[in-house]
Amino acid sequence: MGKALYSATMSLDGFIAGPGGDMSWLTEHLGPNPTVREFVEDIGAILAGNRSFRGDDPHKGEPGKEGKAFGGGWDGLQFVLTHHIPDTPVPDVTFVGDLESGLAEAKAAAGAKYVNIIGADVARQCLEAGALDEILVCVAPVLLGDGVRLFEAPGGSNVKLERLGVSEAPSATNLWLRVAG
């Protein structure tokens, strides 16, 4: 089975979304990024939190990109972790009520490819469950000052990470890390 990888673009001060989940800040930082382009080809399925799935879209108003994973750069099965499974089905989306079954379904769908984790809370849950393998953070050259943090563990946490790679793109510095032991 493939690995679970949390990917996000983060401001230099550690936020992946602005106050209230605002993603409009990200629009100007979505320039070409070879690391992301290559990584997207290795995604077999997505496991996202409900807030991320239904949240603000940095591609809002862009025909063919709005509402699509990676602005339409990826197509496949998505699994959304939620306490409130909707009555109306959404094409290519499976709503799941718990992390264990959601991750198992996403890994089965992904095969040998990555399950891309989207959403800070889902990533934190995966990390706490010992199910997160890698993290790809694209650090954008901006300070947001407030919002949703990449990782938050009230009371503190010391998670050891090993650097797998660092690369530069016009829009970000990419840090690829493995969750150690």
C-alpha positions in Angstrom: 0.0 0.0 0.0 1.0 3.6 -0.6 2.1 6.2 1.9 0.0 8.9 3.6 1.5 12.3 2.9 0.3 15.6 4.2 0.8 18.4 1.7 0.1 22.1 2.1 1.3 25.5 1.2 2.2 27.5 4.3 3.0 31.1 5.0 6.5 31.7 6.5 4.8 32.2 9.9 3.1 28.8 9.8 -0.4 29.3 8.5 -2.0 27.2 5.7 -5.2 29.3 5.7 -6.0 32.8 6.8 -8.6 33.7 9.5 -11.9 31.8 9.0 -10.2 29.4 6.5 -9.6 32.2 3.9 -7.5 30.8 1.1 -7.5 33.9 -1.1 -3.9 34.7 0.0 -2.7 31.5 -1.8 -3.8 32.6 -5.3 -0.7 34.7 -5.9 1.5 31.9 -4.8 0.2 29.2 -7.1 2.9 29.7 -9.7 4.8 26.9 -11.4 6.3 24.4 -9.0 8.0 21.3 -10.5 8.0 19.5 -7.2 4.2 19.8 -6.8 3.6 19.0 -10.5 5.6 15.7 -10.1 4.0 14.9 -6.8 0.5 15.3 -8.1 1.2 12.5 -10.6 2.0 10.2 -7.7 -1.3 10.8 -5.8 -3.7 7.8 -5.9 -6.4 9.2 -3.6 -7.1 12.1 -1.4 -8.3 12.0 2.3 -9.6 15.5 3.2 -11.3 17.0 6.1 -14.8 18.3 5.7 -13.8 21.9 6.3 -11.1 21.7 3.6 -13.4 19.9 1.2 -16.2 22.5 1.6 -14.0 25.4 2.3 -12.6 28.4 0.5 -11.1 27.7 -2.9 -8.0 29.6 -4.1 -9.2 28.9 -7.6 -12.5 30.6 -7.0 -13.8 32.1 -10.3 -11.4 30.2 -12.5 -13.4 28.2 -15.0 -12.2 24.5 -15.1 -10.2 24.9 -11.9 -12.7 26.0 -9.2 -13.8 23.2 -6.9 -11.2 20.8 -8.3 -8.2 19.3 -6.5 -5.0 21.0 -7.3 -7.0 23.4 -9.5 -7.9 20.6 -11.9 -4.4 19.2 -12.0 -5.5 16.0 -10.4 -8.5 13.7 -10.9 -9.4 10.7 -8.8 -11.2 9.4 -5.8 -11.5 11.6 -2.7 -12.5 10.5 0.8 -13.9 13.2 3.1 -13.8 12.7 6.8 -16.9 14.1 8.4 -19.3 13.7 11.3 -22.2 14.6 9.0 -22.4 12.5 5.9 -24.6 14.2 3.4 -27.8 12.6 1.9 -26.8 13.7 -1.7 -23.9 11.9 -3.3 -21.0 13.8 -4.8 -19.3 12.2 -7.9 -15.9 10.6 -7.0 -16.3 11.5 -3.3 -16.9 9.0 -0.5 -17.8 10.5 2.8 -16.4 8.5 5.8 -17.3 8.8 9.5 -14.0 7.8 11.1 -10.3 8.2 10.4 -9.4 4.5 10.5 -11.9 3.4 7.8 -11.4 6.5 5.8 -7.6 6.0 5.6 -8.0 2.3 4.9 -10.4 3.0 2.0 -8.2 5.8 0.6 -5.1 3.5 0.8 -6.9 0.7 -1.0 -8.0 3.1 -3.7 -4.5 4.7 -4.0 -2.7 1.3 -4.4 1.1 2.0 -4.5 0.6 5.7 -4.8 0.2 8.4 -2.2 -2.9 9.1 -0.2 -2.7 12.9 -0.1 -3.9 14.3 3.3 -5.6 17.7 3.0 -6.5 19.6 6.1 -4.6 20.4 9.3 -7.0 18.5 11.6 -7.0 15.3 9.5 -3.2 15.5 9.3 -3.0 15.9 13.1 -5.3 12.9 13.6 -3.1 10.8 11.2 0.0 11.8 13.0 -1.5 11.0 16.4 -2.6 7.6 15.1 0.9 6.9 13.8 -0.4 6.8 10.2 1.3 9.8 8.6 4.4 8.9 6.7 5.6 12.1 5.0 5.0 15.8 4.8 5.4 18.2 1.9 5.3 21.8 2.8 5.6 24.6 0.2 6.7 27.7 2.1 5.3 30.8 0.5 7.1 34.1 1.0 4.3 35.8 2.9 3.4 36.5 6.5 -0.3 36.0 7.4 -0.2 36.7 11.1 -3.3 34.6 11.9 -5.4 31.7 10.7 -5.1 27.9 10.5 -1.7 26.5 11.5 0.1 23.8 9.6 0.2 21.7 12.8 -1.2 22.6 16.2 -1.0 20.4 19.3 -2.2 22.3 22.4 0.1 21.5 25.3 2.9 20.8 22.9 4.3 18.0 20.9 7.7 16.9 19.8 7.4 15.2 16.4 10.8 14.1 15.0 11.1 14.6 11.2 13.8 13.6 8.7 14.5 15.8 5.7 14.1 14.0 2.4 14.6 17.0 0.2 14.5 20.8 -0.3 13.8 22.5 -3.6 13.1 25.9 -4.9 10.3 27.2 -7.1 9.5 30.7 -8.2 6.5 30.7 -5.8 7.8 28.7 -2.8 10.5 26.8 -1.0 9.6 23.1 -0.8 10.4 21.0 2.2 9.8 17.2 1.9 10.0 15.4 5.3 9.5 11.9 6.6 7.9 11.3 10.0 10.6 9.6 12.0 9.9 6.5 14.0 
